[in-house]
Amino acid sequence: MSANLRRLEFSIAWRYLRSRRGSRLLSFISVIAVAGVVVGVSALIVIIGVMNGLQTDLREKILVGSPDLRVLTYGSELRMPEWQATLERVRAIPGVVDVAPFVVHQGVATRGNTYNEQITVAGIPAGDSGSAQVTRIRDHATFGDFRFEASDPGNVPPIVIGYLLANRLSLTVGSRLSVITASSGQMNAIFGGLIPRLQEFEVTGIFSTGMYEYDNAYGYTSIAVAQDFAGLGTAVTGLEVKTADRWSAPAVGDSIEATLRDPFYTVDWQEQNLSLFRALKLEKLGMTVILALIIMVAAFNIVSTLTMVVRDKTREIGILKAMGLRAESIRTIFLLQGLFIGVAGTGLGLVVGVGTGIALERFELIALDPSVYFIDHLPVQLQVGDITSIVLLSIAVAVVATLHPAATAAKLYPIEAIRSE
C-alpha cells in the first residue's frame, strides 16, 4: 500500500509540472523555475572557479621568484653583514629545507641611448635547474641559463633579464646592458647628493615566468656582482628560505624569529603580497554573496510557481482529499515538485557551469592584459569542495522554498476547495 501511495504521489507531482494539454513536456512556469536555478548554479560555479584560479595562478607565479620566507633585519639600510653564521643557524631550524642569501637593488637600465627602463637587480647564488633551489626562477630560462658565466668575466659581469624588458631594450643573449645606480657612496662636493655610477652587464640569459612584475623589470646576477652593484661590501639584503610546505611558512617563520631574536624578523610569502591576496579573498567573498542572491531569486521563483499551482489545482486538491488522500500526501506532492525543480535546475546548472569553466581554462577564451592583471588569460580552477557546497546549497534552498506552498496545499479543506472557482 505504501509503495502504491508513493507511486501515486510521484504521478500527481509529475502531472502538475507538465503542460495542461496532455503534453509530457514541462509547463512554461516550471521551465522558468528550472532555468532560474540553472543560471544561479552555473554562474556561481564559474565565478568561484575563476576566483580560485586567480588565487592559485597568481600564487604560483609569485612564488616563481619569491621564496616561502625571507629573513631580514630591522633598519633602513636593508643589509645583513654577518649573514654566513645566521644562514647556518637558520638551516638547522626544523621545517627549513634550504636557505640562501639574496641581494635586491634598484637601478635604471639603458643601452646607451635616451631610452631607459627601471630595473630591479637581484643577486642569487649561481646554478642551473639541477641545483638546489630556494625559488623556481632558474626553471624559467628561455635563452641561456642562470650559471652567470660571462664571455669576459673579469671585465663585464653577467645578468639574466626578463623577456619583456629584453624586448623593449632590444636585448639578446650576448648583448651589453648598462645600469645606473646611486650606490657609489661618493658625494658631490659642489651640488651635494650621491654621484651615480654606471655598471655595464652582459646578458647571459633571458627568462619568462608569466608574471608581469618579474618579466618586465627584473634582472638576476650572482651574489658577488650584486653586492658590488648595491655597494653592500660583504653584506647581503637578507636570506631566502624554502620550507617543506609553503602553508607551514608562518610557523617556521615564528621559529626562526624565536631563535634569532632582534634585530631579525621574517616575512612569509603571503605577507610579501598581502594586499593582493586580501583583495582576491574579498572579491571572492563579494562575488559569492552576490551570486548566492541569484539562487535566492530562483528560490522565490519556485515559491511563486508552486503557489500558482496550488491556486490552479485547488479544486483537484479538494477532490483528492475528499477521496481520502491525507494531508501528508498532499504536502509530499508539492515537496516532490519543488525537489524536482531544484534537482533538475541544479543538475543542468552543474553541467553548464563545469563545462563553461573547463572551456574557459582549456581554450583560454578570455584574454587579459598582463600589465594590469599579472596574467595573460582568465584562469579557472574547479574544486570539488566548492562545487559540492554549491550543489547542496541549491537543493536545500529549493526544498525550503517548497515548504510554504506545500503547507498551504495541505491545509485546504475539501469542501471549500471543491467549491472554489
GUTOR-977185 format. One record per residue (C-alpha): x, z, y; residue number from 1; chain; residue in three letters. Coordinates in steps of 0.02 Angstrom, whole numbers. Last residue first. Example, Ala and Ser with C-alpha at 12.3 -4.5 7.8 and 13.67 -1.06 7.14 Angstrom:
# residues 2
(r (684; 357; -53); 2; A; Ser)
(r (615; 390; -225); 1; A; Ala)
# end
This chain:
# residues 421
(r (-675; -432; 1440); 421; A; Glu)
(r (-680; -256; 1368); 420; A; Ser)
(r (-821; -209; 1247); 419; A; Arg)
(r (-707; -214; 1094); 418; A; Ile)
(r (-575; -107; 1182); 417; A; Ala)
(r (-705; 21; 1239); 416; A; Glu)
(r (-773; 37; 1061); 415; A; Ile)
(r (-601; 46; 976); 414; A; Pro)
(r (-522; 173; 1097); 413; A; Tyr)
(r (-351; 116; 1159); 412; A; Leu)
(r (-213; 247; 1142); 411; A; Lys)
(r (-103; 142; 1025); 410; A; Ala)
(r (-98; -3; 1149); 409; A; Ala)
(r (-39; 109; 1290); 408; A; Thr)
(r (93; 189; 1178); 407; A; Ala)
(r (160; 17; 1130); 406; A; Ala)
(r (162; -39; 1313); 405; A; Pro)
(r (259; 119; 1362); 404; A; His)
(r (383; 120; 1217); 403; A; Leu)
(r (429; -64; 1224); 402; A; Thr)
(r (562; -46; 1361); 401; A; Ala)
(r (650; 89; 1259); 400; A; Val)
(r (672; -36; 1116); 399; A; Val)
(r (741; -170; 1232); 398; A; Ala)
(r (860; -45; 1315); 397; A; Val)
(r (924; 8; 1144); 396; A; Ala)
(r (949; -173; 1090); 395; A; Ile)
(r (1049; -212; 1248); 394; A; Ser)
(r (1153; -54; 1239); 393; A; Leu)
(r (1195; -84; 1055); 392; A; Leu)
(r (1250; -262; 1092); 391; A; Val)
(r (1351; -212; 1246); 390; A; Ile)
(r (1438; -70; 1153); 389; A; Ser)
(r (1482; -185; 1008); 388; A; Thr)
(r (1552; -315; 1127); 387; A; Ile)
(r (1660; -185; 1214); 386; A; Asp)
(r (1728; -114; 1050); 385; A; Gly)
(r (1761; -286; 977); 384; A; Val)
(r (1869; -338; 1124); 383; A; Gln)
(r (1857; -512; 1200); 382; A; Leu)
(r (2007; -555; 1306); 381; A; Gln)
(r (1978; -691; 1437); 380; A; Val)
(r (2110; -759; 1555); 379; A; Pro)
(r (2067; -858; 1713); 378; A; Leu)
(r (2209; -978; 1744); 377; A; His)
(r (2377; -988; 1837); 376; A; Asp)
(r (2418; -803; 1852); 375; A; Ile)
(r (2488; -696; 1996); 374; A; Phe)
(r (2314; -703; 2079); 373; A; Tyr)
(r (2363; -762; 2254); 372; A; Val)
(r (2522; -864; 2230); 371; A; Ser)
(r (2462; -908; 2055); 370; A; Pro)
(r (2313; -1005; 2124); 369; A; Asp)
(r (2186; -1001; 1984); 368; A; Leu)
(r (2122; -1131; 1860); 367; A; Ala)
(r (1957; -1107; 1768); 366; A; Ile)
(r (1941; -1207; 1606); 365; A; Leu)
(r (2096; -1137; 1522); 364; A; Glu)
(r (2049; -1228; 1359); 363; A; Phe)
(r (2073; -1082; 1240); 362; A; Arg)
(r (2029; -941; 1361); 361; A; Glu)
(r (1875; -1015; 1442); 360; A; Leu)
(r (1813; -1087; 1276); 359; A; Ala)
(r (1833; -918; 1187); 358; A; Ile)
(r (1738; -829; 1326); 357; A; Gly)
(r (1599; -957; 1327); 356; A; Thr)
(r (1576; -945; 1140); 355; A; Gly)
(r (1577; -755; 1144); 354; A; Val)
(r (1447; -751; 1282); 353; A; Gly)
(r (1334; -887; 1210); 352; A; Val)
(r (1338; -815; 1033); 351; A; Val)
(r (1313; -637; 1093); 350; A; Leu)
(r (1175; -691; 1212); 349; A; Gly)
(r (1086; -777; 1066); 348; A; Leu)
(r (1098; -618; 963); 347; A; Gly)
(r (1050; -505; 1108); 346; A; Thr)
(r (899; -612; 1152); 345; A; Gly)
(r (840; -619; 970); 344; A; Ala)
(r (872; -433; 943); 343; A; Val)
(r (786; -379; 1104); 342; A; Gly)
(r (637; -497; 1086); 341; A; Ile)
(r (616; -448; 904); 340; A; Phe)
(r (630; -263; 947); 339; A; Leu)
(r (499; -283; 1082); 338; A; Gly)
(r (380; -368; 961); 337; A; Gln)
(r (417; -240; 825); 336; A; Leu)
(r (379; -98; 945); 335; A; Leu)
(r (215; -185; 983); 334; A; Phe)
(r (162; -189; 801); 333; A; Ile)
(r (231; -14; 769); 332; A; Thr)
(r (117; 61; 903); 331; A; Arg)
(r (-34; -23; 823); 330; A; Ile)
(r (24; 43; 654); 329; A; Ser)
(r (37; 220; 722); 328; A; Glu)
(r (-136; 205; 800); 327; A; Ala)
(r (-206; 176; 626); 326; A; Arg)
(r (-288; 16; 565); 325; A; Leu)
(r (-461; 63; 500); 324; A; Gly)
(r (-568; -89; 537); 323; A; Met)
(r (-617; -12; 704); 322; A; Ala)
(r (-431; -2; 746); 321; A; Lys)
(r (-410; -187; 710); 320; A; Leu)
(r (-565; -231; 810); 319; A; Ile)
(r (-505; -131; 960); 318; A; Gly)
(r (-334; -213; 951); 317; A; Ile)
(r (-419; -384; 948); 316; A; Glu)
(r (-520; -336; 1103); 315; A; Arg)
(r (-364; -278; 1196); 314; A; Thr)
(r (-261; -431; 1148); 313; A; Lys)
(r (-238; -503; 1322); 312; A; Asp)
(r (-211; -335; 1405); 311; A; Arg)
(r (-89; -281; 1269); 310; A; Val)
(r (0; -449; 1277); 309; A; Val)
(r (16; -434; 1466); 308; A; Met)
(r (91; -261; 1445); 307; A; Thr)
(r (209; -333; 1314); 306; A; Leu)
(r (274; -463; 1435); 305; A; Thr)
(r (283; -342; 1583); 304; A; Ser)
(r (385; -217; 1483); 303; A; Val)
(r (498; -354; 1415); 302; A; Ile)
(r (531; -418; 1591); 301; A; Asn)
(r (568; -241; 1645); 300; A; Phe)
(r (701; -237; 1508); 299; A; Ala)
(r (771; -405; 1567); 298; A; Ala)
(r (790; -328; 1740); 297; A; Val)
(r (883; -183; 1658); 296; A; Met)
(r (995; -309; 1569); 295; A; Ile)
(r (1033; -387; 1738); 294; A; Ile)
(r (1069; -213; 1805); 293; A; Leu)
(r (1205; -198; 1674); 292; A; Ala)
(r (1284; -346; 1763); 291; A; Leu)
(r (1305; -247; 1923); 290; A; Ile)
(r (1366; -90; 1836); 289; A; Val)
(r (1492; -184; 1730); 288; A; Thr)
(r (1552; -285; 1880); 287; A; Met)
(r (1585; -125; 1976); 286; A; Gly)
(r (1676; -40; 1833); 285; A; Leu)
(r (1785; -192; 1801); 284; A; Lys)
(r (1823; -210; 1986); 283; A; Glu)
(r (1873; -27; 1997); 282; A; Leu)
(r (1990; -44; 1849); 281; A; Lys)
(r (2066; -203; 1922); 280; A; Leu)
(r (2093; -120; 2091); 279; A; Ala)
(r (2172; 32; 2009); 278; A; Arg)
(r (2288; -80; 1908); 277; A; Phe)
(r (2347; -171; 2065); 276; A; Leu)
(r (2367; -14; 2171); 275; A; Ser)
(r (2469; 75; 2038); 274; A; Leu)
(r (2596; -63; 2003); 273; A; Asn)
(r (2753; 44; 1987); 272; A; Gln)
(r (2642; 192; 1942); 271; A; Glu)
(r (2579; 98; 1788); 270; A; Gln)
(r (2754; 50; 1731); 269; A; Trp)
(r (2818; 229; 1743); 268; A; Asp)
(r (2910; 304; 1891); 267; A; Val)
(r (3035; 443; 1856); 266; A; Thr)
(r (3119; 576; 1963); 265; A; Tyr)
(r (3296; 639; 1987); 264; A; Phe)
(r (3356; 751; 2130); 263; A; Pro)
(r (3311; 869; 2051); 262; A; Asp)
(r (3283; 903; 1864); 261; A; Arg)
(r (3374; 802; 1729); 260; A; Leu)
(r (3289; 876; 1575); 259; A; Thr)
(r (3117; 914; 1647); 258; A; Ala)
(r (3116; 746; 1737); 257; A; Glu)
(r (3161; 656; 1575); 256; A; Ile)
(r (3027; 749; 1477); 255; A; Ser)
(r (2896; 705; 1609); 254; A; Asp)
(r (2949; 523; 1599); 253; A; Gly)
(r (2930; 527; 1409); 252; A; Val)
(r (2751; 588; 1434); 251; A; Ala)
(r (2715; 452; 1563); 250; A; Pro)
(r (2794; 317; 1450); 249; A; Ala)
(r (2686; 360; 1299); 248; A; Ser)
(r (2573; 210; 1332); 247; A; Trp)
(r (2727; 98; 1332); 246; A; Arg)
(r (2766; 149; 1153); 245; A; Asp)
(r (2942; 172; 1087); 244; A; Ala)
(r (3006; 187; 1265); 243; A; Thr)
(r (3121; 71; 1364); 242; A; Lys)
(r (3208; 150; 1513); 241; A; Val)
(r (3281; 70; 1669); 240; A; Glu)
(r (3407; 173; 1767); 239; A; Leu)
(r (3437; 182; 1953); 238; A; Gly)
(r (3500; 91; 2108); 237; A; Thr)
(r (3678; 87; 2045); 236; A; Val)
(r (3839; 168; 2104); 235; A; Ala)
(r (4016; 100; 2080); 234; A; Thr)
(r (4027; 27; 2255); 233; A; Gly)
(r (3849; 13; 2319); 232; A; Leu)
(r (3877; -127; 2444); 231; A; Gly)
(r (3725; -223; 2385); 230; A; Ala)
(r (3825; -381; 2342); 229; A; Phe)
(r (3965; -279; 2263); 228; A; Asp)
(r (3845; -182; 2155); 227; A; Gln)
(r (3750; -343; 2112); 226; A; Ala)
(r (3911; -426; 2053); 225; A; Val)
(r (3957; -278; 1944); 224; A; Ala)
(r (3782; -263; 1870); 223; A; Ile)
(r (3772; -446; 1823); 222; A; Ser)
(r (3653; -566; 1908); 221; A; Thr)
(r (3467; -594; 1918); 220; A; Tyr)
(r (3372; -687; 2056); 219; A; Gly)
(r (3193; -651; 2102); 218; A; Tyr)
(r (3079; -726; 2235); 217; A; Ala)
(r (2952; -851; 2167); 216; A; Asn)
(r (2969; -836; 1980); 215; A; Asp)
(r (2966; -646; 1987); 214; A; Tyr)
(r (2817; -622; 2102); 213; A; Glu)
(r (2723; -770; 2029); 212; A; Tyr)
(r (2718; -701; 1852); 211; A; Met)
(r (2716; -847; 1730); 210; A; Gly)
(r (2887; -789; 1670); 209; A; Thr)
(r (2995; -942; 1707); 208; A; Ser)
(r (3185; -930; 1711); 207; A; Phe)
(r (3326; -1036; 1782); 206; A; Ile)
(r (3508; -1014; 1731); 205; A; Gly)
(r (3689; -1024; 1788); 204; A; Thr)
(r (3656; -1047; 1974); 203; A; Val)
(r (3824; -1019; 2058); 202; A; Glu)
(r (3823; -889; 2196); 201; A; Phe)
(r (3891; -880; 2375); 200; A; Glu)
(r (3883; -718; 2472); 199; A; Gln)
(r (3865; -718; 2661); 198; A; Leu)
(r (3881; -551; 2751); 197; A; Arg)
(r (3777; -488; 2897); 196; A; Pro)
(r (3862; -378; 3029); 195; A; Ile)
(r (3768; -215; 3045); 194; A; Leu)
(r (3698; -158; 3211); 193; A; Gly)
(r (3777; -146; 3382); 192; A; Gly)
(r (3797; -287; 3509); 191; A; Phe)
(r (3980; -261; 3553); 190; A; Ile)
(r (4054; -155; 3413); 189; A; Ala)
(r (3960; -247; 3276); 188; A; Asn)
(r (3958; -127; 3129); 187; A; Met)
(r (4032; -162; 2958); 186; A; Gln)
(r (3943; -92; 2803); 185; A; Gly)
(r (3931; -265; 2727); 184; A; Ser)
(r (3755; -232; 2666); 183; A; Ser)
(r (3664; -346; 2789); 182; A; Ala)
(r (3638; -484; 2661); 181; A; Thr)
(r (3641; -675; 2665); 180; A; Ile)
(r (3629; -770; 2501); 179; A; Val)
(r (3710; -940; 2474); 178; A; Ser)
(r (3666; -1044; 2321); 177; A; Leu)
(r (3779; -1170; 2232); 176; A; Arg)
(r (3707; -1284; 2099); 175; A; Ser)
(r (3770; -1280; 1919); 174; A; Gly)
(r (3599; -1261; 1840); 173; A; Val)
(r (3476; -1339; 1959); 172; A; Thr)
(r (3423; -1300; 2137); 171; A; Leu)
(r (3306; -1397; 2252); 170; A; Ser)
(r (3277; -1244; 2365); 169; A; Leu)
(r (3089; -1250; 2339); 168; A; Arg)
(r (3107; -1293; 2154); 167; A; Asn)
(r (3235; -1156; 2120); 166; A; Ala)
(r (3124; -1026; 2202); 165; A; Leu)
(r (2979; -1081; 2094); 164; A; Leu)
(r (3092; -1084; 1939); 163; A; Tyr)
(r (3150; -906; 1958); 162; A; Gly)
(r (3337; -876; 1977); 161; A; Ile)
(r (3488; -838; 1867); 160; A; Val)
(r (3647; -795; 1964); 159; A; Ile)
(r (3833; -816; 1932); 158; A; Pro)
(r (3982; -760; 2039); 157; A; Pro)
(r (4089; -888; 2133); 156; A; Val)
(r (4280; -872; 2136); 155; A; Asn)
(r (4345; -774; 1987); 154; A; Gly)
(r (4200; -826; 1879); 153; A; Pro)
(r (4234; -1014; 1901); 152; A; Asp)
(r (4112; -1100; 1783); 151; A; Ser)
(r (4001; -947; 1793); 150; A; Ala)
(r (3954; -843; 1641); 149; A; Glu)
(r (3806; -730; 1679); 148; A; Phe)
(r (3752; -713; 1496); 147; A; Arg)
(r (3571; -731; 1552); 146; A; Phe)
(r (3545; -910; 1494); 145; A; Asp)
(r (3542; -1092; 1549); 144; A; Gly)
(r (3376; -1178; 1576); 143; A; Phe)
(r (3205; -1109; 1526); 142; A; Thr)
(r (3259; -926; 1523); 141; A; Ala)
(r (3108; -821; 1478); 140; A; His)
(r (3174; -714; 1337); 139; A; Asp)
(r (3302; -633; 1453); 138; A; Arg)
(r (3162; -557; 1558); 137; A; Ile)
(r (3099; -454; 1410); 136; A; Arg)
(r (3144; -282; 1481); 135; A; Thr)
(r (3252; -142; 1412); 134; A; Val)
(r (3338; -267; 1298); 133; A; Gln)
(r (3459; -253; 1154); 132; A; Ala)
(r (3546; -419; 1132); 131; A; Ser)
(r (3476; -572; 1044); 130; A; Gly)
(r (3395; -647; 1197); 129; A; Ser)
(r (3563; -653; 1287); 128; A; Asp)
(r (3672; -525; 1374); 127; A; Gly)
(r (3740; -465; 1541); 126; A; Ala)
(r (3683; -295; 1602); 125; A; Pro)
(r (3559; -304; 1747); 124; A; Ile)
(r (3579; -331; 1935); 123; A; Gly)
(r (3429; -387; 2034); 122; A; Ala)
(r (3441; -495; 2190); 121; A; Val)
(r (3273; -504; 2277); 120; A; Thr)
(r (3261; -665; 2377); 119; A; Ile)
(r (3183; -716; 2543); 118; A; Gln)
(r (3192; -903; 2571); 117; A; Glu)
(r (3291; -1016; 2686); 116; A; Asn)
(r (3278; -1189; 2765); 115; A; Tyr)
(r (3398; -1224; 2910); 114; A; Thr)
(r (3533; -1293; 2795); 113; A; Asn)
(r (3672; -1209; 2696); 112; A; Gly)
(r (3580; -1196; 2532); 111; A; Arg)
(r (3490; -1037; 2582); 110; A; Thr)
(r (3435; -870; 2508); 109; A; Ala)
(r (3396; -717; 2615); 108; A; Val)
(r (3432; -546; 2542); 107; A; Gly)
(r (3356; -392; 2463); 106; A; Gln)
(r (3441; -277; 2339); 105; A; His)
(r (3399; -208; 2167); 104; A; Val)
(r (3528; -136; 2047); 103; A; Val)
(r (3498; -84; 1867); 102; A; Phe)
(r (3572; 32; 1738); 101; A; Pro)
(r (3516; 27; 1555); 100; A; Ala)
(r (3416; 135; 1435); 99; A; Val)
(r (3354; 105; 1258); 98; A; Asp)
(r (3229; 179; 1136); 97; A; Val)
(r (3186; 339; 1230); 96; A; Val)
(r (3049; 439; 1141); 95; A; Gly)
(r (3157; 592; 1113); 94; A; Pro)
(r (3289; 618; 1252); 93; A; Ile)
(r (3468; 575; 1200); 92; A; Ala)
(r (3471; 411; 1298); 91; A; Arg)
(r (3425; 505; 1457); 90; A; Val)
(r (3577; 617; 1444); 89; A; Arg)
(r (3689; 467; 1409); 88; A; Glu)
(r (3621; 375; 1561); 87; A; Leu)
(r (3647; 526; 1673); 86; A; Thr)
(r (3831; 533; 1625); 85; A; Ala)
(r (3852; 349; 1667); 84; A; Gln)
(r (3748; 360; 1827); 83; A; Trp)
(r (3861; 469; 1932); 82; A; Glu)
(r (3826; 374; 2096); 81; A; Pro)
(r (3637; 343; 2089); 80; A; Met)
(r (3583; 247; 2244); 79; A; Arg)
(r (3421; 223; 2339); 78; A; Leu)
(r (3497; 270; 2508); 77; A; Glu)
(r (3334; 343; 2574); 76; A; Ser)
(r (3332; 497; 2464); 75; A; Gly)
(r (3263; 556; 2297); 74; A; Tyr)
(r (3346; 485; 2142); 73; A; Thr)
(r (3277; 357; 2021); 72; A; Leu)
(r (3238; 342; 1835); 71; A; Val)
(r (3128; 193; 1798); 70; A; Arg)
(r (3008; 186; 1653); 69; A; Leu)
(r (2922; 56; 1543); 68; A; Asp)
(r (3032; -76; 1621); 67; A; Pro)
(r (2976; -210; 1745); 66; A; Ser)
(r (3033; -390; 1722); 65; A; Gly)
(r (2923; -450; 1580); 64; A; Val)
(r (2818; -293; 1600); 63; A; Leu)
(r (2726; -371; 1747); 62; A; Ile)
(r (2679; -522; 1642); 61; A; Lys)
(r (2611; -414; 1501); 60; A; Glu)
(r (2513; -302; 1619); 59; A; Arg)
(r (2445; -451; 1716); 58; A; Leu)
(r (2384; -532; 1557); 57; A; Asp)
(r (2309; -372; 1488); 56; A; Thr)
(r (2218; -322; 1647); 55; A; Gln)
(r (2158; -497; 1684); 54; A; Leu)
(r (2100; -524; 1506); 53; A; Gly)
(r (2005; -360; 1503); 52; A; Asn)
(r (1919; -408; 1666); 51; A; Met)
(r (1879; -581; 1597); 50; A; Val)
(r (1810; -509; 1435); 49; A; Gly)
(r (1701; -388; 1533); 48; A; Ile)
(r (1638; -536; 1633); 47; A; Ile)
(r (1603; -644; 1481); 46; A; Val)
(r (1515; -507; 1380); 45; A; Ile)
(r (1409; -451; 1529); 44; A; Leu)
(r (1355; -629; 1569); 43; A; Ala)
(r (1308; -662; 1387); 42; A; Ser)
(r (1208; -500; 1373); 41; A; Val)
(r (1112; -520; 1536); 40; A; Gly)
(r (1075; -705; 1517); 39; A; Val)
(r (1017; -686; 1337); 38; A; Val)
(r (908; -535; 1380); 37; A; Val)
(r (818; -634; 1515); 36; A; Gly)
(r (801; -784; 1399); 35; A; Ala)
(r (711; -675; 1269); 34; A; Val)
(r (583; -620; 1398); 33; A; Ala)
(r (560; -798; 1461); 32; A; Ile)
(r (535; -860; 1283); 31; A; Val)
(r (405; -724; 1252); 30; A; Ser)
(r (313; -775; 1413); 29; A; Ile)
(r (310; -956; 1355); 28; A; Phe)
(r (239; -917; 1184); 27; A; Ser)
(r (354; -932; 1035); 26; A; Leu)
(r (337; -1083; 923); 25; A; Leu)
(r (234; -1073; 765); 24; A; Arg)
(r (92; -1162; 851); 23; A; Ser)
(r (-85; -1108; 807); 22; A; Gly)
(r (-150; -1140; 980); 21; A; Arg)
(r (-113; -969; 1055); 20; A; Arg)
(r (75; -977; 1063); 19; A; Ser)
(r (176; -854; 961); 18; A; Arg)
(r (228; -676; 1001); 17; A; Leu)
(r (58; -602; 954); 16; A; Tyr)
(r (68; -689; 784); 15; A; Arg)
(r (240; -615; 749); 14; A; Trp)
(r (176; -439; 783); 13; A; Ala)
(r (20; -470; 676); 12; A; Ile)
(r (124; -531; 528); 11; A; Ser)
(r (252; -391; 544); 10; A; Phe)
(r (114; -259; 547); 9; A; Glu)
(r (27; -340; 397); 8; A; Leu)
(r (190; -346; 300); 7; A; Arg)
(r (217; -163; 338); 6; A; Arg)
(r (42; -120; 278); 5; A; Leu)
(r (68; -217; 117); 4; A; Asn)
(r (230; -122; 85); 3; A; Ala)
(r (141; 45; 118); 2; A; Ser)
(r (0; 0; 0); 1; A; Met)
# end
